[in-house]
């Protein structure tokens, strides 16, 4: 897969993490004990494991308000945990639980490890989905995953008040607070992705200030596309993720400033 020629590119993007993911109907017959089998599918490249709390099912809903979740659950079966299968250098990981498969790349150590690029990530993710599909067929006679939601996220860390003496509105076009002392910033903007009849997903922009591991004030700018693929197949899910990536890159370029583009070496 080649990078689309129309997408803007940067020599020094502030990218800190990228996530590609699918959510699917839990395969019939799958139980918690099979998580070890799933790890063994990927163990050669992801030999380390961490156990995490599971993610709740998540759907982009349109046309009515979402019902608030109650603070307890009545379970008729044992809960499933989420597992991180981590590469030797800690840069990449697979997240797996009974209804999710995600692939993360992240900055680690001194934060100089290069981003492997989306084209490489999506190719690896496609192979990981196909590997899991083959396992389901051999173990449970499940023909394929039934995918109901997809996601792609780009998380950017932008240092503030560094050698440039910059503030948030030097980097992001969404706001201007010239008359305000910017102690902290937090906001979310959601944009529906249109389809022929109804929206099928959202582009979500989240922006907030934080302190990084070096004690610096940073702006965390996260762009995410989430929604349902046009069909419940892996092929449609991957197409949704590719389209979502394009929306994120174009959105990132439009909401960041010319000053930011100069600092990041926009091509």
C-alpha positions in Angstrom: 0.0 0.0 0.0 1.4 3.4 -1.0 0.7 6.7 0.8 -2.0 8.7 -1.0 -0.3 11.5 -2.8 -2.8 14.2 -1.8 -2.2 13.8 1.9 0.1 16.4 3.6 3.2 15.1 5.3 5.6 16.3 8.0 9.3 15.6 8.6 8.9 16.0 12.4 5.3 15.3 13.4 4.4 15.6 17.1 2.9 12.1 16.9 3.1 10.1 20.2 0.8 7.1 19.5 -1.4 5.6 16.8 -4.2 3.0 17.4 -6.0 0.9 14.8 -8.9 -1.3 16.1 -11.9 -3.3 15.4 -14.8 -4.4 17.7 -16.7 -7.6 16.8 -19.4 -9.9 18.0 -17.9 -12.4 20.6 -17.3 -15.7 18.7 -19.6 -18.5 19.8 -17.8 -20.9 22.0 -15.0 -18.6 23.0 -14.0 -18.7 26.7 -11.5 -16.8 28.8 -9.1 -19.7 28.9 -8.5 -19.4 25.1 -6.7 -16.1 25.5 -3.4 -18.0 25.8 -4.0 -19.6 22.5 -4.6 -16.2 20.9 -1.3 -14.9 22.4 0.5 -17.8 20.9 -0.6 -16.7 17.5 1.4 -13.5 17.9 4.0 -14.5 20.5 7.0 -14.5 18.1 6.7 -10.8 17.6 5.0 -9.9 20.8 6.6 -12.0 23.5 5.6 -9.9 26.6 2.1 -9.9 28.1 0.2 -7.5 30.5 -3.3 -8.0 31.8 -5.7 -5.0 31.8 -9.4 -4.4 32.6 -11.6 -5.0 29.7 -13.1 -2.2 27.5 -16.8 -1.8 27.5 -18.6 -2.2 24.1 -18.7 1.1 22.3 -21.0 2.2 19.4 -21.4 5.5 17.6 -25.1 6.2 17.9 -27.1 8.9 16.0 -30.5 10.4 16.2 -31.1 9.9 20.0 -29.2 10.6 23.2 -27.1 7.8 24.6 -28.5 6.3 27.8 -26.1 6.8 30.8 -24.5 3.7 32.0 -25.3 2.4 35.5 -22.5 1.9 38.0 -23.0 -1.9 38.3 -23.5 -4.9 36.1 -25.3 -8.2 36.6 -23.2 -10.9 35.0 -24.4 -14.3 33.8 -20.8 -15.4 32.9 -17.3 -14.8 34.0 -15.9 -11.4 32.9 -13.2 -11.2 30.2 -10.0 -9.4 30.7 -8.0 -7.4 28.1 -4.5 -8.5 27.2 -1.6 -6.4 25.9 0.8 -8.5 23.7 3.9 -6.3 23.6 6.9 -6.3 21.3 10.5 -6.7 22.7 11.3 -3.0 22.2 7.9 -1.9 23.7 7.1 0.2 20.6 4.1 -1.8 19.4 1.5 -3.9 21.0 -1.7 -5.9 20.2 -4.7 -5.4 22.5 -7.0 -8.4 22.6 -10.2 -9.2 24.4 -13.1 -11.4 23.5 -14.7 -8.7 21.3 -11.8 -6.4 20.4 -8.5 -6.5 18.5 -6.3 -3.4 18.3 -2.8 -2.6 17.2 -0.8 0.3 18.9 2.4 2.0 18.0 3.8 4.4 20.6 6.8 6.6 21.4 9.0 5.0 24.1 12.2 5.7 26.0 13.7 9.0 24.8 10.8 9.4 22.4 13.1 9.3 19.3 11.9 6.0 17.8 10.5 6.7 14.4 6.8 6.1 13.4 6.7 3.1 11.1 4.0 4.8 9.0 0.3 3.9 8.5 0.9 1.8 5.4 3.1 -0.6 7.4 0.8 -0.6 10.4 -2.4 -1.3 8.4 -0.6 -4.2 6.5 0.4 -5.7 9.8 -3.0 -5.2 11.3 -4.6 -6.9 8.3 -2.3 -9.9 8.8 -3.2 -10.0 12.5 -7.0 -10.0 11.7 -6.5 -12.8 9.2 -4.5 -14.8 11.6 -7.2 -14.5 14.3 -9.9 -15.4 11.7 -8.0 -18.5 10.8 -7.7 -19.5 14.4 -11.5 -19.1 14.9 -12.2 -21.2 12.0 -9.9 -24.0 13.1 -10.9 -23.9 16.8 -14.6 -23.0 16.7 -15.6 -23.5 13.0 -16.4 -19.8 13.0 -16.2 -18.7 9.3 -15.2 -15.1 10.1 -15.4 -12.2 12.5 -18.6 -10.2 12.5 -17.2 -6.7 12.8 -19.6 -4.0 14.1 -17.3 -1.0 14.8 -13.8 0.3 13.8 -11.5 3.0 15.0 -8.3 4.8 14.2 -6.7 7.3 16.5 -3.7 9.7 16.2 -2.4 11.1 19.6 -0.1 14.1 19.3 2.0 15.6 22.1 2.8 19.3 21.5 5.2 20.9 24.0 4.1 24.4 25.2 6.2 27.2 26.7 9.4 25.6 25.4 12.2 27.4 23.5 9.6 28.9 21.1 7.7 30.5 24.1 4.5 29.3 22.5 1.0 28.9 23.8 -1.8 26.6 22.6 -3.3 29.0 20.1 0.1 29.2 18.4 -0.4 25.6 17.4 -4.1 25.0 17.0 -6.6 27.1 15.0 -9.7 26.1 16.9 -9.5 28.8 19.5 -7.9 32.2 20.4 -7.4 33.2 24.1 -5.3 36.3 23.7 -7.0 37.9 26.7 -7.0 34.8 28.9 -4.3 33.3 31.0 -4.3 29.7 29.7 -3.9 27.8 33.0 -5.3 24.6 31.3 -7.4 23.7 28.3 -9.9 20.8 27.7 -12.5 20.4 25.0 -14.0 17.8 22.6 -15.4 18.5 19.1 -17.4 15.8 17.3 -18.1 15.8 13.6 -20.4 13.2 11.9 -19.2 11.3 8.9 -22.0 11.5 6.3 -23.3 8.5 4.4 -26.1 8.2 1.8 -28.9 8.2 4.3 -27.5 8.4 7.8 -24.1 9.2 9.4 -22.0 6.1 9.9 -19.3 7.4 12.2 -17.6 10.4 13.7 -14.4 12.4 13.5 -13.6 13.3 17.1 -11.1 15.9 18.1 -10.0 16.1 21.8 -7.6 18.7 23.1 -6.3 19.1 26.6 -3.2 20.2 28.5 -1.1 17.9 30.6 2.3 17.4 32.1 4.7 14.9 30.4 7.3 12.7 32.0 9.9 15.4 31.8 7.7 17.9 33.7 6.8 19.9 30.6 3.4 21.4 29.9 2.1 19.8 26.7 -1.0 20.0 24.6 -2.4 16.5 23.8 -4.2 16.7 20.5 -6.1 13.5 19.7 -8.0 12.9 16.5 -10.1 9.7 16.3 -12.5 8.3 13.7 -15.0 5.7 15.0 -18.0 4.1 13.4 -19.5 1.1 11.6 -18.0 -0.3 8.4 -20.3 -0.5 5.3 -20.3 -4.3 5.8 -19.4 -6.5 8.7 -16.3 -8.0 7.0 -12.6 -7.5 7.6 -12.3 -6.0 4.1 -14.9 -3.3 4.9 -13.3 -2.6 8.3 -9.9 -2.0 6.8 -11.4 0.3 4.2 -13.1 2.3 6.9 -9.8 2.6 8.9 -8.0 3.8 5.7 -10.7 6.4 5.0 -10.6 7.4 8.7 -6.9 7.9 8.6 -7.3 10.2 5.6 -9.9 12.2 7.4 -7.6 12.5 10.5 -4.6 13.7 8.5 -6.6 16.3 6.5 -8.3 17.4 9.7 -5.0 17.7 11.6 -3.6 19.8 8.8 -6.6 22.1 8.8 -6.8 22.8 12.5 -3.1 23.3 13.1 -1.4 26.6 12.3 1.2 27.7 9.8 3.6 28.2 12.7 3.0 24.6 13.7 3.6 23.4 10.1 6.9 25.3 10.0 8.0 23.7 13.2 7.1 20.2 12.1 8.5 20.5 8.6 5.4 20.3 6.5 6.1 18.9 3.1 
